């Protein structure tokens, strides 16, 4: 059940039973009983809120979930002393190690990125998963239809409540629209419920008007009404049909109006491959010729998880070094175009903004970040250093802070530690402290829904004030003196068994780039000098067997290998 009711349908990973453990079974019982007892109408679904016997037994046994260390799940030590998660067998009421579940219906949705697009496939499943989706969604649709007007007169308010309060990516009426109003009504009937009479007049709960704003079916008037506050949003899904100027398999360009265009990354997990970089360069070309500014933003779950690792692994295994070198150089050139184009470029990161996504953000003229942004350079976790200008950019930013009487090595050490440890800021505000966002130019918005519009306003303002194309900067690097400090530090870390030999190799090569290579004294160099050094180091590390092991492990398991 938890596999079927979690992230696959746009709900929290804790899904159903794990969520009950986190909240507490006693709380679950109180809430369910309270809802059941307060129901007065025939359609209050009171039977749904009647607790099964096993929940009452769990409450009596004080198996309340996380607060009592056991509920539907329990952490136990196996014979080898390692922790395992055991699940409660509801027939025997004993805990046991659960095997992995597999459903053919889920396999059909693997290539569908957005949860909202999966529902049509899920309800057609021929296995138990399909049966669960049909029954649960049918009951859900019937239930929410009868909560209008009891809970709210407007369907969008119920959807807003489920998104904000329960972490659903899509509200119940949005999901109903996704499967079709008539189909949803049929599912409710098959599940043994009837939807409310007002739904019979509905063709669809939501539409998009000519201005690209969402409108909803108003039960009271029988017509469609505007959702208040929509004027503060730009919803890319709504403008995609009429405002898309160009698209390929991984990206698209939309006209936001007022002379500003948007570049949207739309690849799987918003990874940055060749098709995305081609789109980015096309967007900059178009903005420089015909528009006033460019926003780089999307409204997916994450801004970008970074470069296309599968492509890098394939090239490295085949030892196709020339093509890999060209691919990295193209990435670097694209980031430098973000920095040095003739029009203002505003990047709007949110969610996971890792590796290349972070590098793109750091090269923007300005950043309009969502408060909930997890951003950082995480390349050491896959055995390489940031190769798209991230290492260069930290060296550049650190050199700006050098003062004549300052202990310069300490400032450089902070940048080194952020990259070497793959540190990720857990919010946009922490990104200021790490030097990824800059106080003098970058801003944070709390409401992610307003982010694209806010970024557009910033780009427009910069253009109206007379944007001047920047010139490439010089970077002061410290050379051998600082390099010795880093080598001593990594030696001590290795001796103390805090890092592996491969970690040390990566860290030493990273340090070499940050200090500008094996220079005899502090020297002023160009950005391109550091980019060349960065790219050469990236390629060297791709030739290491343990780096390839790390990349492969990340692709297979979604987490870093510390070999």
ROTOR-905337 format. One line per 4 residues: number of its first residue (from 1); their letters; for each residue x, y, z of C-alpha. Coordinates in Angstrom, 2 decimals. Each point is the difference from the previous one (the first is absolute). Example, Ala and Ser with C-alpha at 12.3 -4.5 7.8 and 13.67 -1.06 7.14 Angstrom:
# ROTOR-905337
1 = AS = 12.30,-4.50,7.80  1.37,3.44,-0.66 $
# end
This chain:
# ROTOR-905337
1 = XXXX = 0.00,0.00,0.00  2.77,2.45,0.88  1.74,-0.64,-3.31  -3.24,0.78,-1.84 $
5 = XXXX = -1.08,3.07,1.99  3.23,1.98,0.31  2.08,1.98,-2.46  -1.31,-1.98,-2.99 $
9 = XXXX = -3.28,1.93,0.31  1.54,3.26,1.18  -0.42,-0.50,3.72  2.67,-0.05,2.74 $
13 = XXXX = 2.43,-2.94,0.02  -1.41,-1.04,3.37  -3.19,-0.90,-1.91  -2.72,-1.57,2.18 $
17 = XXXX = 1.19,-2.30,2.80  3.35,1.71,0.53  -1.85,3.32,0.32  -2.27,-1.58,2.62 $
21 = XXXX = 3.12,-1.07,1.93  1.45,3.51,-0.14  -3.27,1.65,1.08  -0.77,-2.66,2.60 $
25 = XXXX = -2.64,-2.73,0.04  -1.69,1.62,3.01  -0.42,3.22,-1.97  -1.29,-1.97,-2.99 $
29 = XXXX = -2.61,-1.68,2.22  -1.13,3.28,1.59  -0.36,1.76,-3.35  -1.80,-2.88,-1.73 $
33 = XXXX = -2.39,-0.46,2.91  -0.66,3.74,0.14  -0.81,0.21,-3.70  -2.22,-3.09,0.19 $
37 = XXXX = -1.93,1.26,3.00  -0.54,3.47,-1.48  -1.47,-1.32,-3.26  -3.68,0.76,-0.32 $
41 = XXXX = -0.77,-0.39,-3.70  -0.55,-3.26,-1.84  2.98,0.79,-2.21  2.41,0.63,2.84 $
45 = XXXX = 1.77,-3.30,-0.70  -0.10,-0.91,3.69  0.85,-3.61,-0.79  3.33,1.12,-1.45 $
49 = XXXX = 0.95,1.47,3.37  -0.91,-3.08,2.02  3.33,-1.32,1.21  0.94,-3.62,-0.71 $
53 = XXXX = 0.67,-2.18,3.03  3.75,-0.17,-0.57  0.39,3.76,0.52  -1.82,-0.14,3.32 $
57 = XXXX = 2.18,-2.93,1.02  3.14,1.96,-0.94  -1.18,2.96,2.10  -0.75,-2.33,2.93 $
61 = XXXX = 3.52,-1.50,-0.34  1.51,3.51,-0.11  1.33,-0.70,-3.51  -0.50,3.63,-0.91 $
65 = XXXX = 2.67,0.40,-2.66  3.17,2.07,0.19  -0.74,1.32,3.49  0.04,-3.56,1.40 $
69 = XXXX = 2.61,-1.42,-2.43  -2.53,-2.32,-1.61  -3.22,0.33,-1.92  -0.63,-1.30,-3.49 $
73 = XXXX = 3.80,-0.06,-0.29  2.72,-0.86,2.49  3.78,0.28,-0.19  1.73,-3.18,1.18 $
77 = XXXX = 3.56,-1.36,0.10  0.70,-3.05,-2.12  2.45,-2.83,0.83  2.88,2.08,-1.38 $
81 = XXXX = -0.87,2.94,2.22  -1.27,2.14,-2.89  -3.28,1.92,0.16  -2.93,-1.22,-2.07 $
85 = XXXX = -3.50,1.36,-0.46  -2.65,-2.60,0.74  -3.69,0.41,-0.78  -3.00,-1.14,2.00 $
89 = XXXX = -1.79,-3.03,-1.42  -3.64,0.96,0.49  -1.12,-3.63,0.09  2.39,-1.27,2.66 $
93 = XXXX = 0.75,3.39,1.67  3.68,-0.96,-0.08  2.85,2.05,-1.49  1.87,-1.48,-2.94 $
97 = XXXX = 2.47,1.04,-2.68  -2.00,0.99,-3.04  1.00,-0.87,-3.52  0.01,2.47,-2.85 $
101 = XXXX = -3.32,0.54,-1.72  -0.35,0.18,-3.76  -3.02,1.02,-2.08  -0.26,-0.10,-3.81 $
105 = XXXX = -2.21,3.10,0.13  2.84,2.04,1.53  2.38,-1.15,-2.72  -2.28,1.65,-2.56 $
109 = XXXX = 0.55,3.41,1.63  3.80,-0.06,0.23  0.43,2.34,-2.95  -2.73,2.42,1.11 $
113 = XXXX = 1.73,2.76,1.96  -2.98,1.91,1.40  -2.22,-1.81,2.55  -3.10,1.74,-1.35 $
117 = XXXX = 0.58,-1.67,-3.37  0.25,-3.48,1.56  -3.55,-0.32,1.33  -1.59,-0.91,-3.33 $
121 = XXXX = 2.46,-2.90,-0.29  -0.27,-1.07,3.64  -3.79,-0.39,-0.01  0.27,-2.26,-3.06 $
125 = XXXX = 2.27,-2.51,1.76  -1.08,-3.66,-0.17  1.74,-1.00,3.25  -0.75,0.72,3.68 $
129 = XXXX = 1.66,3.40,-0.35  -2.51,1.03,-2.66  -2.81,-1.30,2.19  1.23,2.07,2.95 $
133 = XXXX = 0.22,3.16,-2.07  -3.47,-0.45,-1.45  -1.61,-0.62,3.39  1.89,2.65,1.96 $
137 = XXXX = -0.32,2.73,-2.64  -3.67,-0.80,-0.55  -0.66,0.37,3.72  2.13,3.19,0.12 $
141 = XXXX = -1.91,1.65,-2.86  -3.37,-0.81,1.55  1.17,1.24,3.40  1.32,3.37,-1.15 $
145 = XXXX = -3.05,0.61,-2.19  -2.16,-0.15,3.15  2.36,2.34,1.87  -1.09,2.80,-2.33 $
149 = XXXX = -1.52,2.12,1.48  0.47,-1.47,3.52  3.74,0.71,0.12  0.15,2.67,-2.69 $
153 = XXXX = -2.11,1.36,-2.84  3.05,0.04,-2.29  1.78,-3.12,-1.21  3.38,1.76,-0.25 $
157 = XXXX = 0.01,0.63,3.75  -0.32,-3.71,0.72  2.86,-0.71,-2.41  2.10,2.75,1.61 $
161 = XXXX = -0.64,-1.52,3.43  1.16,-3.46,-1.07  3.14,1.37,-1.62  0.96,2.30,2.86 $
165 = XXXX = -1.18,-2.12,2.90  0.79,-3.53,-1.13  2.81,0.49,-2.50  -1.95,-1.29,-3.00 $
169 = XXXX = 1.45,1.19,-3.29  -3.51,0.15,-1.48  -3.33,0.50,1.71  -2.93,-2.45,-0.38 $
173 = XXXX = -1.90,2.10,-2.57  3.17,0.40,-2.10  0.43,-3.79,0.09  -3.67,-0.44,-0.93 $
177 = XXXX = 0.55,2.25,-3.02  3.06,-2.06,-0.94  -2.02,-3.24,-0.25  -3.06,1.78,-1.41 $
181 = XXXX = -3.10,1.14,1.88  -2.21,-2.70,-1.55  2.58,-2.74,0.63  0.44,1.12,3.60 $
185 = XXXX = -3.76,-0.13,0.50  -0.03,-3.56,-1.35  2.83,-1.00,2.36  -1.99,1.35,2.95 $
189 = XXXX = -3.02,-2.06,-1.01  2.13,-3.14,-0.41  1.38,0.58,3.49  -3.53,0.14,1.41 $
193 = XXXX = -0.45,3.77,0.28  -1.96,2.72,-1.77  1.47,3.40,-0.76  -1.93,3.13,0.93 $
197 = XXXX = -2.65,1.20,-2.47  1.79,3.26,-0.80  2.82,-1.93,-1.74  -2.43,-1.04,-2.75 $
201 = XXXX = 0.23,3.56,-1.39  3.82,-0.04,-0.12  1.99,-0.54,-3.18  3.30,0.65,1.74 $
205 = XXXX = 0.78,1.52,3.40  2.76,2.26,-1.35  0.67,1.80,-3.26  2.57,2.51,-1.26 $
209 = XXXX = -1.28,3.35,-1.27  1.47,2.08,-2.82  2.36,1.78,2.42  1.59,-3.29,1.06 $
213 = XXXX = -1.68,0.02,3.42  -1.77,-2.97,1.59  -3.76,0.33,0.50  -2.20,-2.38,1.96 $
217 = XXXX = -3.58,-1.28,-0.23  -2.05,2.01,2.47  -2.78,-2.20,1.40  -2.07,3.00,1.08 $
221 = XXXX = -0.11,1.76,-3.38  0.37,-3.03,-2.24  2.70,1.89,-1.93  3.78,0.29,0.17 $
225 = XXXX = 1.57,2.60,2.30  3.51,1.38,0.47  2.13,-1.37,2.82  0.92,3.04,2.13 $
229 = XXXX = 3.70,0.88,-0.01  0.71,-1.52,-3.40  1.30,3.36,-1.19  3.03,-0.58,2.26 $
233 = XXXX = 0.89,-3.26,-1.77  1.37,-1.08,-3.34  -0.91,-3.67,-0.45  2.13,-1.49,-2.75 $
237 = XXXX = -2.41,-2.88,-0.62  -2.71,2.55,-0.77  1.99,2.07,-2.50  1.80,-2.89,-1.67 $
241 = XXXX = -2.58,-0.46,-2.76  -0.13,3.61,-1.20  3.30,1.50,1.13  2.61,-2.66,-0.90 $
245 = XXXX = 2.51,1.44,-2.49  2.16,-3.11,-0.39  0.50,-3.40,1.62  2.00,-3.20,-0.25 $
249 = XXXX = -0.04,-3.27,1.95  1.55,1.53,3.12  -0.88,3.68,0.07  -2.31,2.75,-1.21 $
253 = XXXX = -0.07,3.77,-0.42  -3.12,1.98,0.94  -0.91,3.64,-0.45  -0.82,1.47,3.41 $
257 = XXXX = -1.01,3.35,-1.47  1.49,3.49,0.46  3.10,-0.97,-1.98  1.06,-2.85,2.32 $
261 = XXXX = 0.23,-3.68,-1.00  0.35,-3.08,2.18  2.27,-3.00,-0.54  -1.55,-3.12,1.55 $
265 = XXXX = 1.96,-3.20,0.66  -2.29,-2.99,-0.62  2.32,-3.02,-0.14  -0.31,-2.96,2.39 $
269 = XXXX = 0.77,1.26,3.50  0.88,3.25,-1.83  3.52,-1.32,-0.62  2.28,2.09,-2.19 $
273 = XXXX = 0.88,-1.85,-3.19  0.78,1.11,-3.52  -3.62,0.72,-0.94  -0.39,2.32,3.01 $
277 = XXXX = 3.24,1.87,-0.77  -1.05,0.36,-3.64  -3.27,1.50,1.20  1.75,2.33,2.44 $
281 = XXXX = 2.29,1.40,-2.71  -2.96,0.40,-2.35  -1.89,1.88,2.73  2.93,2.38,0.56 $
285 = XXXX = 0.35,0.54,-3.77  -3.72,0.76,-0.28  -0.01,2.34,3.01  3.04,1.91,-1.29 $
289 = XXXX = -1.59,0.52,-3.43  -3.67,0.60,0.75  -0.67,0.39,3.74  1.11,1.96,3.05 $
293 = XXXX = 0.84,-2.76,2.46  -0.03,-3.69,0.85  -1.33,-1.97,2.97  1.22,-3.57,0.57 $
297 = XXXX = -2.70,-1.72,2.01  -2.33,-2.96,0.15  -2.80,-1.22,2.23  1.00,-3.63,0.34 $
301 = XXXX = 0.67,-1.66,3.35  3.66,1.07,-0.23  1.91,2.64,-1.95  2.74,-2.40,-1.13 $
305 = XXXX = 1.89,-2.97,1.45  3.08,0.85,-2.10  1.80,-1.44,-2.99  -1.03,-3.15,-1.87 $
309 = XXXX = 2.09,-2.58,1.87  -0.95,-2.86,-2.32  1.51,1.85,-2.95  3.21,0.73,1.92 $
313 = XXXX = 0.31,-3.64,1.12  -0.52,-1.30,-3.52  2.66,2.30,-1.48  2.47,-0.77,2.78 $
317 = XXXX = -0.44,-3.78,-0.27  0.51,0.20,-3.75  2.97,2.33,0.61  -1.48,2.48,-2.43 $
321 = XXXX = 2.06,2.81,1.51  -0.25,2.42,-2.91  -3.79,-0.06,0.02  -0.13,0.22,3.80 $
325 = XXXX = 2.43,2.94,-0.09  -2.21,1.72,-2.58  -3.14,-0.68,2.07  1.55,1.56,3.13 $
329 = XXXX = 1.35,2.95,-2.00  -3.50,0.52,-1.45  -1.48,-0.01,3.50  2.61,2.54,1.18 $
333 = XXXX = -0.59,2.20,-3.05  -3.75,-0.09,0.63  0.45,1.07,3.63  2.27,2.85,-1.10 $
337 = XXXX = -2.68,1.10,-2.45  -2.44,0.15,2.92  2.49,2.32,1.71  1.16,2.12,-2.94 $
341 = XXXX = -2.95,0.26,-2.38  -1.18,3.42,-1.15  -3.37,-0.37,1.77  -0.79,-0.50,3.72 $
345 = XXXX = -0.35,-3.67,0.98  -1.93,-0.84,3.18  0.03,-3.57,1.34  -2.85,-1.27,2.21 $
349 = XXXX = 1.16,-3.10,1.94  -2.21,-2.07,2.28  -0.03,-3.47,1.51  3.12,-2.00,-0.80 $
353 = XXXX = 2.46,2.22,-1.83  3.12,-2.13,-0.10  3.26,-0.11,-1.92  -0.55,1.58,-3.40 $
357 = XXXX = -3.26,1.56,1.20  1.96,1.77,2.73  2.67,1.08,-2.52  -2.68,1.50,-2.26 $
361 = XXXX = -1.41,1.88,2.99  3.42,1.37,0.98  0.56,1.43,-3.50  -3.27,1.98,-0.11 $
365 = XXXX = -0.15,3.79,0.05  -2.54,-0.37,2.78  -1.65,-2.92,1.78  -3.61,-0.15,1.16 $
369 = XXXX = 0.10,-3.10,2.19  -2.88,-1.79,1.69  0.53,-0.15,3.76  -0.16,-3.79,-0.19 $
373 = XXXX = 3.03,-0.52,-2.21  2.53,-2.78,0.65  3.03,1.26,-1.87  3.65,-1.03,-0.13 $
377 = XXXX = 2.90,-1.38,-2.00  -0.17,-3.75,0.65  2.36,-1.31,-2.70  2.53,-1.49,2.44 $
381 = XXXX = -2.68,-2.54,0.91  0.37,-1.48,-3.49  3.78,0.24,-0.04  0.59,3.24,-1.94 $
385 = XXXX = 0.21,3.74,0.66  -2.46,2.63,-1.26  0.86,0.27,-3.68  -2.53,2.50,-1.33 $
389 = XXXX = 1.58,3.08,1.55  -0.91,-0.66,3.64  3.58,-0.40,1.21  1.06,3.05,-1.99 $
393 = XXXX = -2.89,2.02,1.37  0.87,-0.74,3.64  3.63,0.97,-0.71  -1.22,3.25,-1.59 $
397 = XXXX = -2.39,0.86,2.80  2.59,-0.75,2.65  2.61,2.16,-1.74  -2.36,2.99,0.20 $
401 = XXXX = 0.10,-0.29,3.79  3.79,0.02,0.29  1.28,3.03,1.92  3.59,1.07,0.53 $
405 = XXXX = 0.15,-0.92,3.69  -2.33,-2.97,-0.27  0.85,-3.65,0.62  -0.88,-0.97,-3.55 $
409 = XXXX = 0.44,-3.75,0.46  -2.87,-0.09,2.50  -2.45,1.49,-2.50  1.10,-2.45,-2.67 $
413 = XXXX = -0.26,-2.89,2.47  -3.71,0.70,0.55  -0.67,-0.24,-3.74  2.09,-3.16,-0.21 $
417 = XXXX = -1.90,-1.69,2.83  -3.41,0.82,-1.53  0.97,-1.71,-3.26  2.14,-2.83,1.37 $
421 = XXXX = -2.70,-1.09,2.45  -2.78,0.36,-2.60  -1.83,2.27,2.42  -3.59,0.87,-0.93 $
425 = XXXX = -1.78,3.06,1.38  -3.29,-1.10,1.53  -1.66,3.32,-0.85  0.63,3.01,-2.17 $
429 = XXXX = 0.92,1.95,3.12  2.75,-2.48,0.88  1.25,0.35,-3.59  0.89,3.61,0.87 $
433 = XXXX = 2.24,-1.22,2.83  1.72,-2.48,-2.35  0.71,2.67,-2.61  -2.22,-1.61,-2.65 $
437 = XXXX = -2.48,2.89,0.13  1.30,3.54,0.38  -1.62,2.55,2.30  0.59,2.98,-2.27 $
441 = XXXX = -1.97,-1.37,-2.95  -2.00,-3.20,0.66  -3.48,-0.16,1.57  -2.19,-2.69,1.59 $
445 = XXXX = -3.75,-0.50,-0.40  -1.98,-2.03,2.53  -2.94,-0.86,-2.29  1.38,-2.15,-2.84 $
449 = XXXX = -3.11,0.71,-2.07  1.07,3.65,-0.42  3.60,-0.85,-0.95  -0.20,0.17,-3.81 $
453 = XXXX = -1.95,3.27,0.05  2.45,1.49,2.50  2.95,-1.09,-2.15  -1.66,1.57,-3.04 $
457 = XXXX = -0.41,3.30,1.91  3.68,-0.04,1.01  1.15,-0.65,-3.58  -2.30,2.73,-1.33 $
461 = XXXX = 1.23,2.50,2.59  3.65,-0.73,-0.85  -0.73,0.51,-3.71  -1.94,3.23,0.61 $
465 = XXXX = 2.80,1.42,2.12  2.46,-0.48,-2.85  1.75,-3.36,0.23  3.69,0.09,-0.87 $
469 = XXXX = 1.66,-3.17,-1.24  2.67,-0.96,2.57  3.62,-0.66,-0.92  1.96,-3.10,1.01 $
473 = XXXX = 1.62,0.32,3.41  3.50,-0.67,1.25  0.60,-2.40,2.88  2.77,0.16,2.58 $
477 = XXXX = 1.16,-3.51,0.87  2.43,-0.89,2.79  2.14,-2.76,-1.52  2.38,-2.28,1.91 $
481 = XXXX = -0.33,1.64,3.42  -3.70,-0.83,0.32  0.44,-3.34,-1.76  2.36,-1.20,2.73 $
485 = XXXX = -2.61,0.83,2.65  -2.61,-2.12,-1.79  2.39,-2.94,-0.48  0.84,-0.03,3.70 $
489 = XXXX = -3.68,0.06,0.88  -0.97,-2.87,-2.31  2.95,-2.07,1.25  -1.22,0.40,3.56 $
493 = XXXX = -3.57,-0.90,-1.01  1.22,-3.16,-1.73  2.23,-0.96,2.93  -2.90,0.47,2.39 $
497 = XXXX = -2.14,-2.22,-2.26  -2.56,2.77,-0.53  0.33,-0.34,-3.78  1.05,-2.69,-2.46 $
501 = XXXX = 3.03,0.12,-2.28  -2.29,0.86,-2.91  -1.60,2.80,2.02  3.51,1.37,0.55 $
505 = XXXX = 0.80,-0.19,-3.70  -3.15,1.96,-0.88  0.61,2.56,2.74  3.63,0.56,-1.04 $
509 = XXXX = -1.00,0.53,-3.62  -2.76,2.36,1.07  2.48,2.00,2.06  2.34,0.18,-2.97 $
513 = XXXX = -2.71,1.68,-2.09  -1.09,2.41,2.76  3.57,1.29,0.43  0.60,0.28,-3.75 $
517 = XXXX = 2.33,-2.97,-0.37  3.62,-0.38,0.96  0.88,3.72,-0.10  3.00,1.21,1.96 $
521 = XXXX = -1.74,3.11,1.37  -3.40,1.72,0.05  -0.97,0.84,-3.57  -2.84,1.70,-1.85 $
525 = XXXX = -1.50,-2.30,-2.63  -3.01,0.01,-2.33  -3.23,-1.88,0.55  0.75,-2.04,-3.10 $
529 = XXXX = 3.33,-1.09,1.50  -1.87,-1.45,3.00  -2.69,-1.55,-2.21  2.69,-1.82,-2.01 $
533 = XXXX = 1.61,-1.25,3.21  -3.40,-1.04,1.36  -0.89,-1.91,-3.19  3.39,-1.75,-0.13 $
537 = XXXX = -0.42,-1.13,3.62  -3.54,-1.23,-0.65  1.25,-2.13,-2.89  2.86,-1.41,2.06 $
541 = XXXX = -2.38,-1.11,2.73  -2.36,-1.58,-2.56  2.90,-2.30,-0.89  0.12,-1.38,3.56 $
545 = XXXX = -1.63,-3.41,0.57  -1.38,1.05,3.39  -1.64,3.06,-1.54  -1.78,-2.20,-2.52 $
549 = XXXX = -1.13,-2.23,2.87  -1.44,3.04,1.76  -1.86,1.24,-3.07  -1.44,-3.45,-0.69 $
553 = XXXX = -1.06,-0.45,3.63  -1.73,3.39,0.01  -1.89,-0.85,-3.19  -1.11,-3.36,1.39 $
557 = XXXX = -0.73,0.93,3.61  -0.56,3.75,0.09  2.53,0.55,2.80  3.79,0.48,0.13 $
561 = XXX = 2.54,-2.77,0.41  2.92,0.78,2.32  2.58,-2.37,-1.45 $
# end
